[in-house]
Amino acid sequence: MALSKNYLPNETEQQWYAHWTGQGYFHSEPDGRPPFTIVIPPPNVTGVLHMGHTLNETVQDILVRRARMQGYNACWVPGSDHASIATEARVVAMLEEKGVKKTDISREEFLEYAFQWKEKYGGIIYQQIKKLGCSCDWDRVTFTMDDHYYKAVVKTFVTLYNKGLIYRGARMIHWDPAAQTALSDEEVEYREVSSKLYYVRYPLEGTDEFITIATTRPETIPGDTAICINPTDARYRHLAGKFALVPLVNRRIPIITDEYVDKEFGTGCLKVTPAHDINDYNLGLKHKLEVVDVFNPDGTMSAAAQVYPGEDRFVVRGKIADELREKGFLVKEEALVNKNGFSQRTNAIVEPRISTQWFLKMEELAKPALDAVLNQDVKLYPEGRFQNTYRYWMENIKDWCISRQLWWGQRIPAWYDEAGNTYVAETEEEARKLATGAALHSAGELHQDEDVLDTWFSSWLWPMEVFKGISEPGNKDIEYYYPTSVLVTGQDILFFWVARMIMAGMEFKGEKPFDHVYFTGMVRDKLGRKMSKSLGNSPDLLELIDHYGADAVRFGILIASPAGNDLLFDESSLQQGRNFCNKMWNALKLVQNWEVVDKEPGPGDDFATGWFSHKLNEAEALTGALYENYRLSEVLKLLYSLIWDDFCSWYLEWVKPGFETPVAAGIRDKTISFFERLLQLLHPFMPFVTEEIYHRLRDREAGDDLMVSQTGESQAFDQSILDEGGMARKVITAIRDVRNKNQLKNKDTVTLHIHTIRPERYKAFESILQKQVNTEALHFTAEPVPGSAAIVVDNDKIFIEMSQDTDTSLQKDKLLQDLEHQKGFLASVEKKLGNERFVQHAKPELVDRERKKQSDAEARIRAIEESLKAL
């Protein structure tokens, strides 16, 4: 079958993915092989793949495909997260479009709508992952609201509650007014915003005097229940114990003292609003102050505020400022930049709010999880980048607010009787037994808590429960696949998810959840900006795949992704990936078009095949070392150069037969074998094009597919043979440069006169030289050849005699530039060797290496100077 001009990914990708899945290559069952396990960081069921996902999934697929080819029983578990806040917001919006309010339907009806929504949209991201070529075990898809997973989360809650690690209480928490739910500390992002500092006068009771207070939030003034001054502040000490009146609402409030007050900020007086600031809340507890909540859950003013009820908090800010101004309470306003907390889920500005919530004590859970990282039981990559951050977080950990005021999620397994007693159990039946057994409740209704658990409280069980390790402890899957091999994720969820999974693994399995964690960088556009919909700089993945092919997309995002660092995404790298596919396709066409005969290899063929064989062995050893440290971008760059330059541009050119000349069958077979090994090395990165070319190279038996081919042990390589090949390339390149500068035609021959102490290595590739640069003759001499062009390669002097006059000025300029460079290099080496501390304390092999550099540079300088004399 004739090959197309270029590689056509749209004709092959769907076909090969269907073939791989049809053969069951992605599915894993426990057997006698060592496992290699990855669990996908579950994307939100609401989501689609963005470029960050693309990088993450590609990295995982590379590791899984390589492990499969190494003989491991590779298992990559896919799945998705129910994403409580985001999904509920989507479902509520969908219902509102239909004219249905969440408050008008029952919880059960709402959940029916939510599951319908999940079934309709939840599989979109899986189709995108498949389109990218990811070899997930699709028989193991897990969703965090699956029945077994739901039961596991509930079981975990009950276990921790019975250990005394979960408690319920009223505390100041972060509140998301848009989602109307509590948030954990980690779900709040702090950003600088332009604001104002309002100076407001509070009348002093029984006098005509005022005390002035500075605030950034005048909308909370109706909630003030005290004014606080520093007892050491001489300006206000006389006011302690007196009373002031809150502007607009005329509430009588005490003036109290506390050293917490910063005398230097604002006016040195603090308005205390216990319901709306964590520090004020603590002051309120200490001084037994009244609590007045001026906000409704949705961020509008409450009836308790007495002003502007039902109006939005930020609209009211302006209205209160205006009213204060009109009534003479507002002294002045100052521009200010301060930090506000934003919800990661809805981007709403969060409110501190006193609320009864469920909390998990973290200190006891954190210690073994911290030790696991500090003692390298769990290794974080890139090494040395995240250990200190992890340690700081874990040593300063706070209790986790795990309840959310939502319906979509695992409902908290706590029941209450009419007296308010709490019974925590996995089922209502068990809760009723607890109530009866405690002789507190023998009849009547039990009411289950309305709240659900934080999404992270389910996803921290992910590496265990995808194998049903919590719901069915001791089953064959959890015992075989756990702990997993590596987690690939973003550094932004180091604490959110990674640390919590380690805690859960140590608590419930007594073992770490994974051996390694590799943190990818953030994908940015070529201007360095974070990709986002608002900036319009995030491309559509499916459109990119349709245009360039999945392999080119994978190539493009990996080639620009240094280990663990942010990457600058530029669509030109995808073009480079497509060109790479076409380069290999053209190499395939070249090999297929060779006429093959049974004959002895031609002159130079053994040199070419020997050199490339060792080049392959070297590459296999180098890639193995890079893989160990997750330097995947460097692996790809190495393979790109090996295939494009070493194989296509050099090796194939060296063994390619002349026009209408057949190639020896042995050389063709070796070339195909080399090609297959290259495809095997590249397959994890670019699976589709490599599988297609692999099957085009020769006829295959059923089951002989590249993705399940097994890599062999790395073979030794001979550096001297690699050096000889490198020498041949440098000589050919230098002579071609001279030919081009002198505008020699292809038919014009040159004669080489070489001054070298190793003439035998030129004899080894003499026939290649003749073919590549049209050499008529090769002579070894110690004398300069008048009228020739002179070049220096390593320490050898080569004089190129041509049939036409040579412009020696170009050669002289180049030699002078080389001479200047070599002298500078020699000076830097001599400076290092002149440093006694370096010579005395450096490893002997390092000192020897520098002395070798010195002698080589000196020899090259002599050779250049002699060549210059001949011009």
Backbone hydrogen bonds, N-H to C=O, Kabsch-Sander energy under -0.5 kcal/mol:
donor,donor_aa,acceptor,acceptor_aa,energy
11,E,8,L,-1.4
12,T,8,L,-0.5
12,T,9,P,-1.4
13,E,9,P,-2.7
16,W,12,T,-2.7
17,Y,13,E,-2.3
18,A,14,Q,-2.2
19,H,15,Q,-2.0
20,W,16,W,-2.8
21,T,17,Y,-2.4
22,G,18,A,-2.4
23,Q,19,H,-2.0
24,G,21,T,-1.1
25,Y,20,W,-2.0
27,H,24,G,-0.7
36,F,73,N,-1.9
38,I,75,C,-2.5
40,I,77,V,-2.7
45,V,81,D,-2.4
47,G,44,N,-2.0
54,T,50,H,-2.3
55,L,51,M,-2.1
56,N,52,G,-2.2
57,E,53,H,-3.5
58,T,54,T,-2.1
59,V,55,L,-2.4
60,Q,56,N,-2.1
61,D,57,E,-2.5
62,I,58,T,-2.3
63,L,59,V,-2.1
64,V,60,Q,-2.5
65,R,61,D,-2.9
66,R,62,I,-2.2
67,A,63,L,-2.2
68,R,64,V,-2.4
69,M,65,R,-1.9
70,Q,66,R,-1.1
71,G,68,R,-1.1
72,Y,67,A,-2.3
73,N,34,P,-2.6
74,A,72,Y,-1.4
75,C,36,F,-2.7
77,V,38,I,-2.5
77,V,75,C,-0.6
80,S,142,T,-1.8
81,D,43,P,-2.3
87,T,83,A,-2.9
88,E,84,S,-2.3
89,A,85,I,-2.1
90,R,86,A,-1.8
91,V,87,T,-2.6
92,V,88,E,-2.8
93,A,89,A,-2.2
94,M,90,R,-2.2
95,L,91,V,-2.5
96,E,92,V,-2.3
97,E,93,A,-1.7
98,K,94,M,-0.9
98,K,95,L,-0.6
99,G,96,E,-1.4
100,V,95,L,-3.0
104,D,101,K,-1.5
105,I,102,K,-1.3
110,F,106,S,-2.3
111,L,107,R,-2.4
112,E,108,E,-1.7
113,Y,109,E,-2.0
114,A,110,F,-2.4
115,F,111,L,-2.6
116,Q,112,E,-2.1
117,W,113,Y,-2.5
118,K,114,A,-2.5
119,E,115,F,-2.5
120,K,116,Q,-1.8
121,Y,117,W,-2.6
122,G,118,K,-2.9
124,I,121,Y,-1.4
127,Q,123,G,-1.8
128,Q,124,I,-1.6
129,I,125,I,-2.1
130,K,126,Y,-2.3
131,K,127,Q,-2.2
132,L,128,Q,-1.6
133,G,130,K,-1.6
134,C,129,I,-1.9
136,C,134,C,-1.1
137,D,76,W,-3.0
138,W,136,C,-1.3
140,R,137,D,-2.1
141,V,138,W,-0.6
142,T,78,P,-1.6
144,T,80,S,-1.6
146,D,143,F,-2.6
150,Y,146,D,-3.1
151,K,147,D,-2.4
152,A,148,H,-1.8
153,V,149,Y,-2.2
154,V,150,Y,-2.2
155,K,151,K,-2.7
156,T,152,A,-2.3
157,F,153,V,-2.2
158,V,154,V,-2.3
159,T,155,K,-2.4
160,L,156,T,-2.4
161,Y,157,F,-2.5
162,N,158,V,-2.6
163,K,159,T,-1.1
164,G,161,Y,-1.7
165,L,160,L,-2.6
166,I,160,L,-0.7
167,Y,359,F,-2.3
169,G,357,Q,-2.4
171,R,169,G,-0.6
171,R,355,S,-2.4
173,I,171,R,-0.5
173,I,353,R,-3.0
174,H,183,L,-0.8
175,W,351,E,-2.3
176,D,181,T,-2.9
180,Q,176,D,-2.1
181,T,176,D,-1.2
183,L,174,H,-2.3
187,E,184,S,-1.5
188,V,185,D,-1.3
189,E,342,F,-2.9
191,R,189,E,-0.5
191,R,340,N,-2.3
193,V,338,N,-3.0
195,S,336,L,-4.1
197,L,334,E,-3.1
198,Y,196,K,-0.6
198,Y,215,T,-3.3
199,Y,197,L,-0.5
199,Y,332,K,-2.7
200,V,198,Y,-0.7
200,V,213,I,-3.4
201,R,329,F,-3.1
202,Y,211,I,-2.9
204,L,209,E,-2.6
205,E,243,F,-2.4
207,T,204,L,-1.8
211,I,202,Y,-2.4
213,I,200,V,-3.0
214,A,269,C,-0.6
215,T,198,Y,-2.5
220,T,217,R,-2.0
221,I,218,P,-1.5
223,G,220,T,-2.2
224,D,221,I,-2.2
225,T,272,V,-2.7
226,A,272,V,-0.8
227,I,254,P,-2.3
228,C,270,L,-3.1
229,I,256,I,-2.4
230,N,268,G,-0.5
233,D,230,N,-2.3
234,A,232,T,-0.9
236,Y,233,D,-1.2
237,R,233,D,-1.1
239,L,236,Y,-2.5
240,A,237,R,-1.2
241,G,255,I,-2.4
242,K,239,L,-2.3
244,A,253,I,-2.8
245,L,203,P,-2.5
246,V,251,R,-2.5
249,V,247,P,-1.6
250,N,246,V,-2.4
253,I,244,A,-2.9
253,I,251,R,-0.6
255,I,242,K,-2.5
256,I,227,I,-3.1
256,I,254,P,-0.7
258,D,229,I,-2.3
261,V,258,D,-1.6
263,K,261,V,-0.7
265,F,262,D,-0.8
268,G,265,F,-2.1
270,L,228,C,-2.6
272,V,226,A,-2.7
273,T,271,K,-0.6
276,H,273,T,-2.2
281,Y,277,D,-2.7
282,N,278,I,-2.0
283,L,279,N,-2.2
284,G,280,D,-2.8
285,L,281,Y,-2.1
286,K,282,N,-2.1
287,H,283,L,-2.6
288,K,284,G,-0.8
289,L,284,G,-2.2
292,V,223,G,-0.5
292,V,290,E,-0.5
293,D,291,V,-0.5
294,V,292,V,-0.7
296,N,300,T,-3.6
299,G,296,N,-2.1
301,M,311,E,-2.3
302,S,294,V,-2.8
305,A,302,S,-1.1
306,Q,303,A,-1.2
310,G,301,M,-3.0
311,E,308,Y,-1.8
313,R,299,G,-1.9
316,V,312,D,-2.6
317,R,313,R,-1.4
318,G,314,F,-1.1
319,K,315,V,-1.7
320,I,316,V,-3.3
321,A,317,R,-2.0
322,D,318,G,-2.3
323,E,319,K,-2.5
324,L,320,I,-2.9
325,R,321,A,-2.1
326,E,322,D,-2.6
327,K,323,E,-2.1
328,G,325,R,-1.2
329,F,324,L,-2.6
330,L,324,L,-1.4
331,V,199,Y,-3.0
331,V,329,F,-0.6
332,K,199,Y,-0.8
334,E,197,L,-2.0
336,L,195,S,-2.4
338,N,193,V,-1.9
338,N,336,L,-0.5
340,N,191,R,-2.5
342,F,189,E,-3.2
343,S,348,A,-3.1
344,Q,187,E,-2.5
347,N,343,S,-2.0
350,V,341,G,-2.2
351,E,175,W,-2.5
353,R,173,I,-2.4
355,S,171,R,-2.6
355,S,353,R,-0.6
357,Q,169,G,-2.5
357,Q,355,S,-0.7
359,F,167,Y,-3.2
360,L,400,W,-2.3
361,K,165,L,-3.5
361,K,359,F,-0.5
366,A,362,M,-2.4
367,K,363,E,-1.3
369,A,365,L,-0.9
370,L,366,A,-2.6
371,D,367,K,-2.6
372,A,368,P,-1.9
373,V,369,A,-0.9
373,V,370,L,-0.6
374,L,370,L,-2.5
375,N,371,D,-2.7
376,Q,373,V,-1.4
377,D,372,A,-1.3
378,V,372,A,-2.4
379,K,377,D,-0.5
379,K,515,D,-2.5
381,Y,517,V,-3.3
385,R,382,P,-1.4
390,Y,386,F,-2.7
391,R,387,Q,-2.7
392,Y,388,N,-2.5
393,W,389,T,-2.3
394,M,390,Y,-2.5
395,E,391,R,-2.3
396,N,392,Y,-1.1
396,N,393,W,-0.5
397,I,394,M,-0.8
400,W,360,L,-2.4
401,C,399,D,-0.5
402,I,358,W,-2.1
402,I,400,W,-0.8
403,S,358,W,-0.9
404,R,452,V,-3.0
406,L,404,R,-1.9
409,G,407,W,-0.9
411,R,409,G,-0.7
412,I,451,D,-2.4
414,A,412,I,-2.2
415,W,423,Y,-2.6
416,Y,447,H,-2.3
417,D,421,N,-1.5
420,G,417,D,-1.9
423,Y,415,W,-2.6
425,A,413,P,-1.6
425,A,423,Y,-0.6
431,A,427,T,-2.1
432,R,428,E,-2.8
433,K,429,E,-1.7
434,L,430,E,-2.0
435,A,431,A,-2.3
436,T,432,R,-2.7
437,G,433,K,-3.0
438,A,434,L,-1.7
439,A,436,T,-1.6
440,L,435,A,-1.7
441,H,435,A,-1.4
447,H,416,Y,-2.6
448,Q,446,L,-0.5
449,D,414,A,-3.0
452,V,404,R,-2.5
453,L,410,Q,-2.2
454,D,402,I,-3.0
457,F,454,D,-1.5
458,S,454,D,-0.6
458,S,455,T,-1.5
459,S,455,T,-2.2
460,W,456,W,-1.7
461,L,458,S,-1.5
462,W,459,S,-1.4
464,M,461,L,-1.4
465,E,461,L,-3.0
466,V,462,W,-1.9
467,F,464,M,-1.2
468,K,465,E,-1.6
469,G,464,M,-2.4
472,E,468,K,-2.2
475,N,472,E,-1.4
478,I,467,F,-0.5
479,E,475,N,-1.9
480,Y,476,K,-1.3
481,Y,477,D,-3.2
482,Y,478,I,-1.3
484,T,513,P,-2.5
485,S,37,T,-2.3
486,V,37,T,-1.2
487,L,516,H,-2.2
489,T,487,L,-0.6
489,T,518,Y,-2.1
491,Q,520,T,-0.9
493,I,490,G,-1.5
494,L,491,Q,-1.4
497,W,493,I,-2.0
498,V,493,I,-2.0
499,A,494,L,-2.6
500,R,495,F,-0.8
501,M,497,W,-2.6
502,I,498,V,-2.0
503,M,499,A,-2.3
504,A,500,R,-2.7
505,G,501,M,-2.8
506,M,502,I,-2.4
507,E,503,M,-2.3
508,F,504,A,-3.1
509,K,505,G,-1.9
510,G,505,G,-0.8
511,E,505,G,-1.7
515,D,484,T,-1.3
516,H,485,S,-1.6
517,V,379,K,-2.5
518,Y,487,L,-3.1
519,F,381,Y,-2.5
519,F,517,V,-0.6
520,T,489,T,-2.2
520,T,518,Y,-0.6
521,G,565,N,-0.6
524,R,522,M,-0.6
524,R,567,L,-3.2
525,D,529,R,-2.7
526,K,569,F,-0.7
528,G,525,D,-2.6
531,M,523,V,-1.2
536,G,532,S,-0.9
537,N,532,S,-1.2
538,S,532,S,-0.5
541,L,539,P,-0.6
544,L,540,D,-2.0
545,I,541,L,-2.5
546,D,542,L,-2.6
547,H,543,E,-1.9
548,Y,544,L,-3.2
549,G,544,L,-0.6
549,G,545,I,-1.7
553,V,549,G,-1.8
554,R,550,A,-2.8
555,F,551,D,-2.8
556,G,552,A,-2.8
557,I,553,V,-2.2
558,L,554,R,-1.8
559,I,555,F,-2.9
560,A,556,G,-0.6
561,S,558,L,-1.8
565,N,562,P,-2.1
567,L,522,M,-2.1
569,F,524,R,-4.1
569,F,567,L,-0.8
573,S,570,D,-2.3
574,L,571,E,-1.0
575,Q,571,E,-1.4
576,Q,572,S,-2.0
577,G,573,S,-1.7
578,R,574,L,-2.3
579,N,575,Q,-2.6
580,F,576,Q,-2.0
581,C,577,G,-1.9
582,N,578,R,-2.1
583,K,579,N,-2.2
584,M,580,F,-2.1
585,W,581,C,-2.1
586,N,582,N,-2.5
587,A,583,K,-1.8
588,L,584,M,-2.2
589,K,585,W,-2.2
590,L,586,N,-2.3
591,V,587,A,-2.3
592,Q,588,L,-2.6
593,N,589,K,-1.6
594,W,591,V,-1.1
596,V,594,W,-0.5
597,V,663,V,-2.2
599,K,597,V,-1.3
605,D,602,G,-2.0
606,D,602,G,-0.6
608,A,604,G,-2.4
609,T,605,D,-3.0
610,G,606,D,-2.5
611,W,607,F,-2.6
612,F,608,A,-2.5
613,S,609,T,-2.1
614,H,610,G,-1.7
615,K,611,W,-2.0
616,L,612,F,-2.5
617,N,613,S,-2.0
618,E,614,H,-2.5
619,A,615,K,-2.3
620,E,616,L,-2.5
621,A,617,N,-1.8
622,L,618,E,-2.6
623,T,619,A,-2.9
624,G,620,E,-1.7
625,A,621,A,-1.6
626,L,622,L,-2.1
627,Y,623,T,-2.8
628,E,624,G,-1.5
629,N,625,A,-0.7
629,N,626,L,-0.9
630,Y,627,Y,-2.0
631,R,626,L,-2.5
632,L,630,Y,-1.4
635,V,631,R,-1.6
636,L,632,L,-2.4
637,K,633,S,-2.3
638,L,634,E,-2.3
639,L,635,V,-2.5
640,Y,636,L,-2.8
641,S,637,K,-2.2
642,L,638,L,-2.5
643,I,639,L,-2.6
644,W,640,Y,-2.8
645,D,641,S,-1.6
646,D,641,S,-1.9
647,F,642,L,-2.1
648,C,643,I,-2.6
649,S,644,W,-1.4
650,W,645,D,-1.3
651,Y,646,D,-2.9
652,L,647,F,-3.0
654,W,650,W,-2.4
655,V,651,Y,-2.2
656,K,652,L,-1.4
661,T,658,G,-2.2
663,V,595,E,-3.3
665,A,597,V,-2.3
668,R,664,A,-2.3
669,D,665,A,-2.6
670,K,666,G,-2.2
671,T,667,I,-2.6
672,I,668,R,-2.4
673,S,669,D,-2.3
674,F,670,K,-2.7
675,F,671,T,-2.6
676,E,672,I,-2.5
677,R,673,S,-2.1
678,L,674,F,-2.4
679,L,675,F,-2.5
680,Q,676,E,-2.2
681,L,677,R,-2.0
682,L,678,L,-2.2
683,H,679,L,-2.0
685,F,682,L,-1.5
686,M,682,L,-2.2
690,T,686,M,-1.4
691,E,687,P,-1.8
692,E,688,F,-2.4
693,I,689,V,-2.4
694,Y,690,T,-2.4
695,H,691,E,-1.8
696,R,692,E,-1.1
697,L,693,I,-1.7
698,R,694,Y,-0.7
704,D,701,E,-2.3
705,D,703,G,-2.0
708,V,705,D,-1.0
709,S,706,L,-1.7
711,T,69,M,-2.7
719,Q,717,F,-0.7
722,L,718,D,-1.8
723,D,719,Q,-2.5
724,E,720,S,-1.9
725,G,721,I,-2.2
726,G,722,L,-2.5
727,M,723,D,-2.5
728,A,724,E,-2.4
729,R,725,G,-2.1
730,K,726,G,-2.3
731,V,727,M,-2.7
732,I,728,A,-2.5
733,T,729,R,-2.7
734,A,730,K,-2.5
735,I,731,V,-2.6
736,R,732,I,-2.6
737,D,733,T,-2.0
738,V,734,A,-1.8
739,R,735,I,-2.7
740,N,736,R,-2.8
741,K,737,D,-2.3
742,N,738,V,-1.7
743,Q,740,N,-1.2
744,L,739,R,-2.6
748,D,745,K,-1.1
750,V,774,N,-1.7
751,T,801,E,-2.7
752,L,777,A,-2.6
753,H,799,F,-2.5
754,I,752,L,-0.5
754,I,779,H,-3.2
755,H,797,K,-3.2
756,T,754,I,-0.7
761,R,758,R,-1.0
762,Y,758,R,-0.6
762,Y,759,P,-0.6
763,K,759,P,-1.4
764,A,760,E,-1.4
765,F,761,R,-0.9
766,E,763,K,-0.8
769,L,765,F,-2.4
770,Q,766,E,-2.6
771,K,767,S,-1.8
772,Q,768,I,-2.8
773,V,769,L,-2.7
774,N,770,Q,-0.9
776,E,750,V,-3.4
777,A,750,V,-0.8
779,H,752,L,-3.3
781,T,754,I,-2.3
781,T,779,H,-0.5
788,S,785,V,-1.7
789,A,800,I,-2.3
791,I,798,I,-2.5
793,V,796,D,-2.1
796,D,793,V,-2.7
797,K,755,H,-1.9
798,I,791,I,-3.0
798,I,796,D,-0.5
799,F,753,H,-3.2
800,I,789,A,-3.4
800,I,798,I,-0.5
801,E,751,T,-3.2
801,E,799,F,-0.7
802,M,800,I,-0.5
803,S,749,T,-0.6
808,T,806,T,-1.3
810,L,807,D,-0.8
811,Q,807,D,-0.8
812,K,808,T,-2.9
813,D,809,S,-2.4
814,K,810,L,-2.1
815,L,811,Q,-2.6
816,L,812,K,-2.6
817,Q,813,D,-2.2
818,D,814,K,-2.3
819,L,815,L,-2.7
820,E,816,L,-2.4
821,H,817,Q,-2.2
822,Q,818,D,-2.7
823,K,819,L,-2.3
824,G,820,E,-2.1
825,F,821,H,-2.5
826,L,822,Q,-2.7
827,A,823,K,-2.2
828,S,824,G,-1.8
829,V,825,F,-2.0
830,E,826,L,-2.8
831,K,827,A,-2.0
832,K,828,S,-1.7
833,L,829,V,-2.6
834,G,830,E,-1.6
835,N,832,K,-1.2
836,E,834,G,-0.8
839,V,835,N,-2.1
840,Q,836,E,-2.5
841,H,837,R,-2.3
842,A,838,F,-2.5
846,L,843,K,-0.9
847,V,843,K,-1.8
848,D,844,P,-2.6
849,R,845,E,-1.8
850,E,846,L,-2.0
851,R,847,V,-2.2
852,K,848,D,-2.2
853,K,849,R,-2.2
854,Q,850,E,-2.1
855,S,851,R,-2.4
856,D,852,K,-2.5
857,A,853,K,-2.4
858,E,854,Q,-2.3
859,A,855,S,-2.3
860,R,856,D,-2.4
861,I,857,A,-2.4
862,R,858,E,-2.1
863,A,859,A,-2.3
864,I,860,R,-2.6
865,E,861,I,-2.5
866,E,862,R,-2.3
867,S,863,A,-2.0
868,L,864,I,-2.4
869,K,865,E,-1.5
870,A,866,E,-1.1
871,L,867,S,-0.5
871,L,868,L,-1.0
